Amino acid sequence: MNKYFTFTGLGIFIIGFFVFVGSLTMSDYQLSEIIIKDQGEGEKYTALMESSKSMMGVTYQSNIAFINDLRTTIENANNSIIEKYSISMDLAAKISERAGEDEKFIYKQSIIDELLPAVDEASTYQNKSLKDYTGWMEGKKYSTKEALTKELTGSIQSINNAISYQIAFDSYSAKNLVFSITKASSLGILKGNLKLWLFLSFGLMIIGAFTYFYGTYSDVPAGIKNNQIFMDAITNKGWLGVALGTFMIAFYIFLYFYPEYLTNWVLLMDPISYKLNGGPASHWFLYGFLYTLAVGVMGIRMILKYRHNTYQIIRTISVILFQTAFAFIIPEILAALNKPAIDFKNIWPLDYDFFYSYNLNELMESGFLGWFMLGWGLALIIIAVPVITYFFGKRWYCSWVCGCGGLAETLGDPFRQLSNKSLKAWKIERWMIYSVLIFAIINTGAVLYTFFTGSYSLLGISTESIKTSYGFLISSMFTGVIGTGFYPLMGNRVWCRFGCPLAAYLGIVQRFKSRFRITTNGGQCISCGNCSTYCEMGIDVRWYAQRGQNIVRSSCVGCGICSAVCPRGVLRLENGPEKDRLNVPELIGNESL
């Protein structure tokens, strides 16, 4: 009977999954003037309206073709604006010619009014911009005409380069525009029946998953066994694991860099988004919903699997509640109230953009609530992390609160045995995670320098380039694409183990100034290896257990699975006197700490 539920649940889940994937193709696309007008007003939207005439009324059966034409349309609109507002490079030589006086060349801004009078919108912009960029040159003497021309040429070039983000669509706004227009242009069976398709996809996947869990765990005695995990194609890097990893990696790449191709999935979220925040869904709402759903559904599986262990049940309930309430629902409600939509449990440097100018300005301009949020964030960094970690170790955050840890513990649980336990992996881990922490500190220092000074250059390096590099390399590629997409390939804590700067910060406190440790009873150890097999952080727990040596590793997140799977009760998670943490036998030494 239980096998019936198992296979039935798997079948229902697969049907829902294929409906979900297939929904990407269930729309036609048609651009209209109303859609363009809804995007905004001004010069650039007028230009976009003009350049998009060839697309109006055309029905596209493929979003790929629609997106390609839309990108070309936006590029054409930008080119027309740039052509209209650009200053001719010949103007530099003409101004230099007028500046000649007694064999010297003295720059005067009055020459701009003579050669480039402000008679319309474009020339007014050109006149003002050139004066703004060359104000520091007023009255400056140049020995040659060429020297003045070179100075002016550089200023004109800078002005022309700035047109794309001052008047036209810069790369970021163009990307958002492609997404919003593509979503708004969707037509067909999906858009007209969103609730139906929401049920046929997510509804069936949820029903299928719960039915599968019931069939798998209902008549299995409580307790953990390896159960062929190294023989299964999905849990031992077989073809199913590789396929799942590839799908997850592709999803993150499209979500971060090409969300316009996922607009049908975002459309499915509209009914839920309108309920929570009163507005249509964005691709980040889709991400938040999927993230929360994965933690919730796989969290139920976690509770069933570890139902013999009260610690694991309570810990799993904790991460589900923190993710659902603090990371998803509360921020959406705050957004509906026009308040800063922050995640109250997120902490710098994991919350790397906490000190970014836009976030600081938004918080300080939001009255008492905004200032409270700012103070709350600072208190978490300065007080909560060291104090709570001293008493309870990093587990209070990494295994009970953190969204990244919550996803790793629930969605990633089937892959925890894939973490590399080798000494080489540990050495790489230490170098990488502290390098990311240093990178995060440098990034924050750069953005704060710009915030307080207004300068975008620090020691000759662009602060914007530092911020962009961190956002791409760490926040996008490492946290998402690698950190989650590699679950089926490298285990469930790739990000937490090798990249999380907050885990590094917490780990430093835990390693050197904390009451937390995992105690071992070496006389009871039978060397079964369950503890090491299930350690998601790559710690060879058995090595410590065989020697009766307490485990005090900065990387340990205190998940307690090693204790939960131990058949002899050798391992215990404890908070005790700090002086008793290290009970290292003299003949063994503490090299492995």
N, C-alpha and C positions, 0 to 999 in steps of 0.2 A: 504493500500500500504506500509506504514511504517513497519507494522508487517511482511510483506513479506521480506523486507530488513533485518529486525532483525533476523528472523529465517534462512534466506538464509546465512547471514553473519556468524551466529553461526555454521551452518552446514559446511560451507567452512573452518572455523577455526578448527573445530573438525577433519575434514579430514586431514588437514595439520598437526595438532598436532599428530595424530596417525601415519602418515607417518614419522614424525620426530622421534617419540619413536620407531617405527618399524624399522627404519634405523639401529638401533643398532645390529640387527640380520641379516643384509643383506651382510655379508662378510664371506668368508672362509679365512684361514690363513695358510701360508706356509713359512717356514724359508729357507734362502739360504745363501751360503757363501758370496755372494756380500753384503747382508744386514749386516752381521757381520763385514765385512771389512769397510763398510761405517760408522760404529759406532766409529772407532778409531784404533790406532795402539799401540803396546806394549805388555808387558808380559801378562797382564790380558786379552787382546783380543785374544791372541794366545791360552791361556787356555780356553777361552770361545768357540773358534772355535773347539777345541778338545772335550770339554764336550758336545757340541751341535750336534755331528754327528748323534746321534739317532733321532734327530728331522728333519734333512735335508731331503727335498723332501716329507715329510709327510703332507698331506692336512688335516687341522683341520676345522671342520664345526662349532665349538664353540670357541669363544674367551676365555671362562672360562677354557676349557681344554688346550688351547694353552698357556695361561698365567701361569697356574699351572706348566706345563712342563718347560716353560721358566724360571720360578723362581727356579725350581729344578736345571736346567742347570747352572744358574748363581751361585747358592750356591755350586754346585760341582766344578765349576771353581775357586771359592774363596777358597774352601777347599784344592784344589791341590796347589794353590799358597801359602797358609798359611803353608801347610805341607812342601813345598820346602824351604821356607825362615825362618821358625821358628827355634829358637835356643833351643837345648835340655836343659831341666832343670838340667840334670846331670852335665852340664858344670860348674855350680856354685860350686858344691862340688869339682870338679877336679881342678878348679882355686884356691880354698881355700887350697887344699892340697899342691899345688905348692908354695903357699904364705907363708907357715910355715917357721919360722926362729927364732932360739933361744927362743923357746916357745912363740913367738909372731907371729902374722899373719899380714904381711905388703902387702897391695895390690899394684901390679905393672901391668900396662897395657901391658907390654912386654909379659906377660904370655899369653895374648889373641893371640898374633901372633904365639906362640908356639903350643897352643892347637886348635886354630881356624884360620889357615892360609888362606889368601885371594887367592884362586886358581881359582875360577869361579865367575859367577855373584851372585849366592846365598850366597856363603861364604864371598864374598867381602862386600855384604850388612850386613851380620851378624857381621863381624869383625868391620866395621865402626860404626854400630849402637851401639854395645856394648861399644866401646870406647867413643862414644858420651854420652851415658847414665851414664858411670862410670868415666868420666874425673875428677869429683870432688873428687873421692875416691883415686886418685893416691897418694901413699905414706902414706895413712892413716893406723894406727896401730889398730889391733883388738886383744882383749884379748883372744878370743876363735875362733876356726875354725867355730863354729856354727853361731857366730855373723856376720862374713864375708860372710858366705854362705847365710844367711838370706838377707843381703843387696844385694848381687848379684842376688839372686832369684827374688827379687822384680823388679830389673832392667830388667832382662830377660823377666819377665812376662809382663812388660810395653811394651817392644819391640815387643813381639809376639802379644799383643793386638793391636798395631799400624799398623800391616801389612795390616789389612783389609782396612784401609783408605789411607795408603801410597803406597801400591803396588796393592792391589786387589780392589774390588768394595765395597765401604762403603754403608750403608743403603740408603743414599740419591742418590748416583750415580746409585745404583742398581735399585732403584725405577724409576728413569728417563730412565734408559736403557730398562726396561720392557715396559715402555710406547712407546719409540721411535721404538723399534723392533716390537712391536705389530702393531703399525700404519704402518710401512714399509712393514710388512708381509701380509697386508690385500689384498685380491683378490675378484673379483666378480663384480656384476652388479653395486654396489654403486660406487666403485673406478673408474670404467670405464665411469660413467655418472654423475659426481659430480654436474655439473651445472643443469642438469635435476632434480636431487633429491633435490638440493638446492631450486629450484623453487617450487617443489611439497611439500616441508615442510615449509620453511620460507616464500616463496612467497605466498602460499595459506593462511598461518596463518595471514600474513599482510593484504591481500585482504579481508579475512573474518572479521578481526577485524575492518577495516575501514567501511566495509559494515554494520556491526552490529552497530557501532557508529552512522552512518548516520540514520539507522532505529530507533535508540533509541532517538536521540536528534533533528532530523530534524523538527518535528512539535510540540516539547515540548516548552512551553513559557520559556523565559530566567528567571533564578532564581532557587534557590535550595529548594527542598522539601525532606523530609525524604524518601518518596517513598518506604515504606515497607522494609527498610534496616534491621529492626530487625525481619522480617518475612522470609527473604530470607536465604536459606540453605548455601549460600556461603558467605554472609556478616554478619551472626550472629552465626558463629561457628557450623553450621549444618554439615551434612555429606559431602557436597561438599567442605566446608571450610576446614574440617579436611583432606579430600583427597588431596586438593591442598597444604595444609601445609605439609603433609607427602611427597608429590612429591618434593616440594622445599627443604625440609630438606635432603631428600635422594640425590638430585642433588648436594647440597653443600658438603655432606659427600664424595660422589664419586669424585667430582671435586678436593677437597683438598687432599684426602687420597688414592683414587683408580682411578686415571684418565685413567689408561690403559683399563678400561672397557668402556670408553667413546670415544675410538679412532675413531669410525665411525662418531660421531658428529664432532670431530676435523677434520676429512677428508673433511667433507662438507665445512669447512672454508678455505681449501687450495686455491681455486680460488680467494677469497677475500684477503687472506693473501699475496699471490704472487703479487697482484695489489698494496698493501699498502707498504709492506716491502721487497718484492723480495724473500721471503723465505716461507717454509711450515708453517702451523699453529701449534701452541702449544695449550695445554689445557687452558692456560691463555689467548690466543687470542680468543678462543671460549667463555670464560667467559666475556672478554671485549666486544665482539660483541653482546652477548645475553643481557648484561647489558645495552649497548647503545641502542639496538633495543627496549628493554622494556621501557626505558625512553622516546624514541622518539614516539613509537606507543601509549603508555598510556599517553604521554604528549599531543598528539592530542585529546585524550578523555578528558583530564583535561581542555583543552582550550574550547572544545564544552560544557562541563558541566558548567563551570564558565564563559561563554561568556558574562554575564552581568556585569562582574567585570574586569576593565582594569588592575588593579594591578595583578590579578591572571593570566591574559593572558601574560603580560610582564614577570612576574616571571617564568612562565612555559617555555616560549621561552628561557629565560636565562639559566635555568638548562639543557635544551636540548642542547643548543649550547656549554655550558661549558663541558658537558659530551662527546658530539660527537667530538669536536675539541681538547680540552685540555687533556681529559682523554683517548681518543682512537686514533684519527687520528694522532695528532702531535707526541706522543710517538712512533707510528709505523714508521712514516717517519724518526724520529731521529735514530731508530734502523737500518733502511735501509741505513742511512748515517754513520753507525758505531759510533754513538754518544750515550751518556747516555740517555736512553729512560725514562725520568722522566715526571711526571704529574705536570705541573707548578702550578696548583691550589691546590695541596695537601700540607698540613701543619702539621708539628710535633705538638702534639704527635699522631695525627691521622695517619700521615705518620711515623709510629713507626720505620722504618728501615732507616730513613734519616741519622742517625748518625752511622749506622753500618759500620764496617771497609771496607767491599767490596764496599759500595756506596761512602764513602769518598775517598777511593783510586781511584775509577773509575772517580770521578769528578775532582780530583786534577791532574789526568794523562791525562785529555781530553782538555788541553789547555785553552784558554780564555773562550770558551763556558762552560766548566766544572766549572771553577772558578766563572763564572757568575751565573750558576745554584746553586752553593753552597751559594754565597752571596744572591741570590734571596730567597732561602729557609730560611736563617737566618733572612733576613729582614721581611719576612712574620711572623715569630715567634715573633720577638722582637719589630717590629714597627707596621706592618699592623694590627695584631690582637687587641692590645690595642687601637690604634688610631681610626681605622675604627669602632670598636665596641663602642667606646665612642660616636661617632656621630650618628651611625645608629643601634646600638644593634647587637646581634649575628645573626640577620636575614640576614645581608649582605652576610654571608657565609652559614649558615645552610639552608637557604631557597632560595638562589639565585645562589650559586656557587657549593656547596658540592655535590659530586656524590652520597654519601649515602643518603643525604637529597633529592636529585633529584629522586632517585629510590623510596624513601618512599613517596614522594609527587605525583608521577605518578602511578607506579605499585601498590603502597600501598594505594592509595586514597580510593578505595572501602572498606577498612578495618579500616579507621581512627576512626570510632565510637567505636571500640572495646577496646580502651585504657582505663585502669582502672583509675577512678577518685577518688578513696578512699584515705583517709588520710594515711592508712597503706601502700598503694602503693607508695605514695609520700615519706614516711619515708624510705622505701626500696630504692627508686630511689636515694635519697640524699646519703645514705651510699654507694651504689654500684658505682655510677658514680665517686665520689671522690676517692674511693678505687682504681678504675681502673686508674685514673690520677696519683695517688701515685705510683702504680705499673709501669706505663709507665715511670715515672721519675726515679725510681730505675733501671729499665731495661736500660734506656739510660745512666745513670751514670755508670752502670756496663760495657757496651760495650765501652764507651769512656775511662774508666779506662784501659781496655785491649788494646785499640787502642794506647794510649799514653805510657803505661808502658810495654806492651808485656806480662804482667802477666794475667793468666786466673783464678786467685783465688783472691777474695776480701773478707777479714774478714773470711777466711776459707770456703767461698761459691764459687762454680764454676760459673764464669760469663756466661759460655756457657749454664749452666743449667737454669739460669735466663732468658737468651734470648730464649731458647727453650720453656720454660714454658709460656712466654708471647706470643710467636708465636702460640703455640697450643691453649692455653686457651682463649686468647683475639682475636688475629688476625684471627684464623680459626673458633673456636667454637662459640665465642660470636658474632663477626662481621658478619660472614656468616651464619653458621648453625642456630643459634638462632635469630640473628638480622634480617635476611631476611626470613628465613623459617617460623618464627612465625608470619608473617604478618596476616594470616587468623585466628590466635589464640589469639594474644595479641595486635593487632593493628600495624600500620605501622611504628612507631618510637621506637621500642623496643631498638635497638642499640643506637639511638640518645638520648633516655631518660635515659637508665640505664647504658650504657657502654662507650659511646664515650668520650675519655679523652680530645679531642679538644673542644667538647661541654661544658665540665666542665670548661675548661680554659676560653672560651668565656663567659660562664655563670657567672663566678666570676666577670669579668669586667662589664657585663651588669647589674648585681644585685647591685653593689656598686659604679660604676663610668661610667654611660652612660646617654645619653640624651633621650634614647628610652623608650617609655611606650605605653600601650594601654589605652586610656582614655575611661571613661564610663559616660553615662548620665542616672543615676538611675531613674530619673522621667519618662523616656520613656520606661523602661524595662517592658515587659508583662510576663516575666518568662516562655517563651515558651520552653526554654532549648536547642534550636538549637546550640547555641554557645558552651555549654558544651558537647553536643553530638558529635560535629565535631572536638573538640580539640584533636589533635593527641598526645599531650604531657601530657595528663591526668590532665589538669587544670580545675577545676570547675569554668569556666568563669562566669556562671550565679550568683554565690555567690558574686563575685565582682560587677557585673552589677547591681544587686538588691540594693546594698549599695552605688552605685555611686563612687566606689573605683577604682583608677587606678590600672592596672595590671603591676606589676614590679616583675616578677618571673625570676630567673636565667634559668629556664628550657624552657621558652617561646622562640620559634624560629621565631616568627614574621611572620608566614605564612599568617596571615590575613584571614584565612577561617572563624574564628568566626565572623569577621566583614562582610564577604561576605554573610553569611547565616542569619544574623540578619535582621528580617523583619521591624525593627523600626529605624535602623541607630543608635543604642545605642553605638556601639564600633567603635573607630577610632585608627589607628596606627599613632603615632606622634613622632617626634623628636623635643624636645623643651628645654628650660632652665633646667639644671640639678636640680636646687633647687625646681622646681615645680613638680618633678616626683611623690613624695609621698603626696597624698592629703587624708590621712587616717583619717576618722572621729574619734574623741577622744573616743567616747563610744564603738567603734568597736575594736580599737587596731590594731596591725599589726602582730598578731600571725601567720596568714596564709601566710605571705610573705616568 
